[in-house]
Amino acid sequence: MTYTLTDAHKLIRDTARRVAREKVAPRAAEMDETGEYPHDVFVAFKDVGLLGLTVPQEYGGSGAGFLALALAVEEVAKHCNSSALILLLSALSTQPIVLGGNDEQKGRWLPRSASGEVKGAFCLTEPNAGSDAAAIESRAVRDGDDYVIDGEKVFISGGSVADFIAFFAKTAANGPAKGGSASGGGPRVISGFIVPTDSPGFSVARTDRKMGVIGVPTANIVLQGCRVSAANRLGEEGRGFRTAMLTLNTCRPVVGARGLGLAEGAIAYALDYARERKAFGKALVEHQAIQFLLADAAIGIEAARHLVYEGAWMVDQGQYDRQHAAYLSIAKTFATELAIKVSSDAIQVLGAQGYMKDHPLERHYRDARQLTIVEGTSQIQRLVIARAMIERDIVYW
Ligand SMILES: Cc1cc2nc3c(=O)[nH]c(=O)nc-3n(C[C@H](O)[C@H](O)[C@H](O)COP(=O)(O)OP(=O)(O)OC[C@H]3O[C@@H](n4cnc5c(N)ncnc54)[C@H](O)[C@@H]3O)c2cc1C
């Protein structure tokens, strides 16, 4: 079995393509320049129902799934990766609830997320714990019917515009944990929480100055004595790390879709330019060196497309646990590394013009550089892939 695109998938892709051309493309350079979150783009996505693609129908979403989301993200990323991230965040912030929440939590947060009434963020990374996420130091201490949470999260996409965050903290101090050590703790002392951002003790310490994907702020979030009801804990104590990892697994092909779309948009722009620009008496497209560069981009794009669609389809089939993680990592790694190469090559096609802000390629290049770092670096993906080979989840004979 493998993916096929249904009429529903094609409709969502075409809708996203239209919104991307009409509402996103005209705003892309401006948001990159100003760094202001594009609320109008969020509303444009909301108006056509693109914010609830991965939210189940019984909780107000369309339940269209991750392949549908990947298709939509690809279309948007052809023009603007900040806007593509907004779509991705609709899943990254709600998946902890879909995967780890109870009926009450799902009923409270998912319909409002799917409708665009609220937006969320995913808070895992800390100053002393990035790739080694199990080393987080945030603490949630039980106090009667509440938890009091203290901790700092860094580089949180959309954290400063979020209405709620999925926050991961250690709860080891509350009694014997199911694993890890009581002092430092390990993955099995981590719990997930939904924290409304109007909770006392929540603050945005700052937003970061950064290289790319500038339209979506990256925020430093501090919880200081932040009291939330125990009803906001996602699942049992100690289940948070698994929820966080599964959330990342499900979203990895969608990060790949950000890379895929970016590569397509960059090379399509370069091709248009190369048809018109002349050197040595003929159009650039007639020079074989340029043709090979274009062809290499197409080879990579078509390979990435299948990896990304297949990975997203696997997620829709429920195949995103440890056993399947390697394929999702392959999709993410290939498509995001491709985005860096193709956007760089696209600049080369334009020569000096490619380096200028009059064209979108330098923005695509800066945006692409983010993709091999977020949601697990390329190195961490390779650890996952190699582990699967060693443990025979991937077998070649
Ligand atoms: C723009 C942006 C947005 C982000 N958004 C979010 C968000 O919304 N939510 C969130 O929680 N986080 C977010 N992050 C954080 C991101 O997930 C982390 O940056 C990432 O997981 C890597 O962690 P680190 O930066 O601390 O790098 P480190 O873990 O310090 O790693 C540094 C380098 O060492 C390598 N390395 C580390 N361990 C190993 C190993 N075992 N083997 C081989 N190499 C290794 C890494 O690959 C990397 O190259 C964002 C980051 C950026 C840049």
The ligand as a Gaussian input file, in Angstrom:
#p B3LYP/6-31G(d) Opt

LIG

0 1
 C       13.726000      29.212000      14.154000
 C       13.578000      28.102000      15.159000
 C       12.322000      27.741000      15.606000
 C       12.174000      26.757000      16.588000
 N       10.916000      26.444000      17.055000
 C       10.804000      25.603000      18.116000
 C        9.523000      25.365000      18.725000
 O        8.480000      25.879000      18.257000
 N        9.461000      24.572000      19.827000
 C       10.570000      23.993000      20.367000
 O       10.439000      23.296000      21.362000
 N       11.798000      24.179000      19.801000
 C       11.938000      24.971000      18.701000
 N       13.167000      25.183000      18.128000
 C       14.328000      24.550000      18.717000
 C       14.868000      23.381000      17.911000
 O       13.985000      22.293000      17.995000
 C       16.265000      23.065000      18.441000
 O       17.101000      24.142000      18.045000
 C       16.826000      21.761000      17.926000
 O       16.141000      20.681000      18.494000
 C       18.310000      21.604000      18.209000
 O       18.606000      21.915000      19.526000
 P       19.787000      22.967000      19.865000
 O       19.604000      24.157000      19.009000
 O       19.818000      23.157000      21.317000
 O       21.113000      22.269000      19.367000
 P       22.050000      21.288000      20.219000
 O       21.231000      20.177000      20.773000
 O       22.876000      22.099000      21.142000
 O       22.971000      20.695000      19.058000
 C       24.039000      21.458000      18.508000
 C       24.622000      20.656000      17.339000
 O       25.089000      19.389000      17.823000
 C       24.448000      18.335000      17.101000
 N       24.191000      17.227000      18.016000
 C       23.583000      17.254000      19.216000
 N       23.516000      16.032000      19.738000
 C       24.080000      15.186000      18.834000
 C       24.313000      13.781000      18.790000
 N       23.917000      12.971000      19.771000
 N       24.922000      13.273000      17.703000
 C       25.319000      14.074000      16.679000
 N       25.138000      15.410000      16.672000
 C       24.519000      15.960000      17.729000
 C       23.161000      18.945000      16.559000
 O       22.691000      18.259000      15.418000
 C       23.607000      20.349000      16.246000
 O       24.239000      20.363000      15.004000
 C       13.337000      26.115000      17.104000
 C       14.601000      26.442000      16.599000
 C       14.729000      27.419000      15.635000
 C       16.091000      27.752000      15.107000

